[in-house]
Structure formats: C-alpha cells, structure tokens
Amino acid sequence: MSQNLKDPRGPVSRLDTEQRILEAARRLFMERGFSAVSGDLLCKEARTSKTSLYKYFGDMVGVLTAVVSQEGDLFDLKIDTSPDTEEAFWAALTGYGTRLLTLLNSPFCIQLDRMIHEESRGNPELAQGFYDSAYGKGHDDLTHLIAHGQAKGFVSQDVSAEDLADHLVCMWEGLRWVRTRLRLTDTPYESPQDWSAHCVNVLFSAELQAD
C-alpha cells in the first residue's frame, strides 16, 4: 500500500464500534430502563471495551443522549407546510395527526417516552434535547402549516398559529397518552386516522362547517 494512502479500516472500525454500542444500548434501555444498564453490561452486549465506550461517548449519559438524538429522527413526519388548495391543507393537517398518533401507538415510542420521563429529573439536558428534536420540531412544523392556512384564508380563527398547533397536539394526545405513559393501557389510539380527523373537526369546526 502506498505511504500516501490511509487504510480505510480505521474510520470504518470506529463507526462499526459506535453503531454496535448504540444498537445494544437502544435494546437494553428499552428492555430494562436506563438506570438498570451498567457500562459493563453494555460493553458485553456490544462486544467492545469500556475504553471504547468512554472514548466515543464519554459516559453512560453520553450513550443515552446519542440514542435519544438518533431516535428523534422518528418524529420527522414529513409534513407539507404549504399546500396549494384548501382541500390539500385539511388533508395535510389530518394526515400529520394520523402519522403522529400511529407513531405514538408503537411499543418502542411508548417505552422511549416513559424512559425519557424517568430520566428527565436527573438529566434535564437530555429531556430538552429530546423535546427539541422530536415534539418541538413537530410543533414548529404544525405551526408553519397552520400559519400558511391562515395566510391563505383557510383558517379564520383570531388565535396565533402557535397556540392553535399547541391546542391541536394536546387534543390529539389527550388523556389516552397519559394513561399509556402511566402503564394503564398498552395502545392509546384505537384508530389514529379517525381520532386525528375528529380533533381537527372539533378545533376547526367553524371553518369546516363554512365550506
């Protein structure tokens, strides 16, 4: 091999090790909760050394932060924030709610939410990072969509788009999500599409009845 060429196995090996750690951590955190997973157990499951663990992630909180950051991508629901027609606007609004509630129905998302709440007291930065990349981003996207609807005249309520987005997300999640977080039920939404449409119809009843 030429002296001027770098062996590509170095970077690949590091990425492989990091990914093994994240995959093992994701599985263990979901099965046992963060506090029950030690560095020794994680390294055993990831087939790596504690030296690598601390080199790449700093500590176990760093591992959890990396896992949460990675999972925040799940909440990127690809909302169209500038539909051209009124029909497309209402379809985009209801469709976003359907995708959100379908995601919240997934066992992984339910367990992730519970874990974040359990760890938020000791790791507020973790909770903030998860909120910003997940719920916060979704709220921003929804706010932009509703603001577009107001600008186009599809939404006539004299309420800020940010507040309307807040109201709608609260309606979508409702006590169903609270009961699931408290482990009183396993599946919060029997029909995500129907519940999404119902909440949109209730919050924007004046606009929809005028159509």
N, C-alpha and C positions, 0 to 999 in steps of 0.2 A: 504493500500500500504506500502511496506517495506520502512524504512527510507533510505535504501541504493540505492533505485531506483529513477531515475529522471522522473518526469512527462514529457512525450514526447510532450505534447501540447504546451509547451513554444517555442521551436525551430520551430515547425510546424506553430504556430501562427505568428511568426515573418516572416517566409518565405511567408506565405499567405498574410500578410500585404504588404511586399515588392513587391510581384508579382501583387497585386491589384493596387498599386501605378504605377508600370511600365506599366501595361496594359492600365490604364486610361491615363497616360502621353503620351504613344505612340499614342493613339487615338486622344487626344486633340492637340498634337503637329502637327499631320498630318492634322487635320481639320482647325486649327487656326494659326499655327505657334508658335514658342517658346515664343516670346515676348508677345503674347496675352493671355498666360495662367498664371494665378496667383496661388500662393500657396493655397489660399482659394478655388478656383475653382477646382484645382486638388484634394484637400482633400475631397471636397464634392463628386466628381465623384468616388473617390477611397474608399469612406466610411471609412475614417480614420481621425486622428487628425494631426494638424500641428506638434505636438510634435513628432509623429512617423515619419513624413516626414523628419524633420530635424535630428532626431536621426539616421535614416538609410542612408540618402543621403546628409546631410549637408545643402544643399540649392537647389534652382531650377536648377542651373547649374549642380549640382551633379546628379540630376534626369535625365537631358538631357544627361549627359555623360554616365550614366548607360544604358539608352535607346539605344544610339548610339553604345555602346560596344556590347550590345545584338544583335543589328541588323547587326553588322559586320559579324556575322556568315552566313548571307545570301550570302556573297561573296565567301564563301568557295566552289568552284565549282568542287572540287574533280578531279583535272587534273592528268593524268598518266604522270609523268615526265621522265619515262624511258621505252618507248615501244621498243619491240624487233626488229620489222621489219620496213622498210621504209613506207610501206602502213599504218601500225598502227601509225607511227609517224605523217603522214599528217592527218590521221583521228582524232588523239588526238588534233592536233593544230586547225583544223577546228571545231571540237566538242567543244573545250573550248570557241572559239569565239561565237558559236551558243548559248551556255548556258549563256555567259556573256550578249549578246545582248537581249536574251529572258528576263533575269533579269532586264535589263535596260528599257525594254518595260513596266514593271509592274508599275501601278499608284503609289504604295507605294514607290518603289525605286526612281521614279521621284520626288515625294514630299520630300522624305528624302534628296536627293541631293540638292534640292532647299533650304531646311531648313538649311542644313549644310553651304551652301554658304552664306546665310543671316546672320548666327551667327558667321561665322569664323573671322570676323573683331574684334568682342568683346571677342571671346573665341578661340584664336589660338590653345590652347592646345586641345580643342575639335576637331577641324579640323584635327590636327596632329594625334590624336588617331583614328579618323575615317579612315583617309588615310592609316595608318599603318595596321589596321585590315581588311580593305576592298581592296582598289585599290593597296596598297603597297604589300599586301600578294599575290594578283593575279599576279602582275608584277613579283614578285620573282618566283612564280611557273612557269610562262611562260618563264622566263629567264632560269630556270633549264631545261625545256623541250627543248628549242632551243639549249642550250649548249650540251645537250645529242645528238641532231640531228647533231650538228657539229662534235662531237666526233665520231659518227658512220659514218660520211661522207654523211649524208642525206642533209645537208646544207653546201654549199661550199663558201658562201659569206665571204669576209675578213672584217667582221664587228663584233663587240662584240655581244654576245648573249643578253646582257642587252640592247644595243641600238636597236637591231632587235626587241626585245619584246616591247620596247617603241614605235618604228615606227608602229608595228602591232596594238597595242592598240589604238594609235592615228587614224589609218586608220579605225579601227572598229567603234570607237565612232564618229569621224568626225564632220562635221557641223550639222549633224542630231541631235546629242546630245546637241549641243549648242543651236539650235533652240528650242528644248524641254525645256531646262533649262530656256530660256528666255520667255517661255509660248507662243511661236509662233506656236507650234504644240503639239498635245497630245501624239502621238505614233511615236517615232523616227524611228523604223525599221519595214518596211512592211513585210520583210521575213528575220529573223535573220540568218537562215541557208544559204540562197543564198548570203547575204551580207558578212557573215563570209568567205565563200568559195571564193568569188570574191576578197576580200582583201588579203587572203593568196596567191591566184593565181597571183595577181599583184606584191606583195612584193617578192615572191619566184618564179617568172616566169622562171628564168634561170634553176633552179633545176627541176622544174616540166616539162619543155619542154625537158630536157635531159633524162627523164625517158622513 
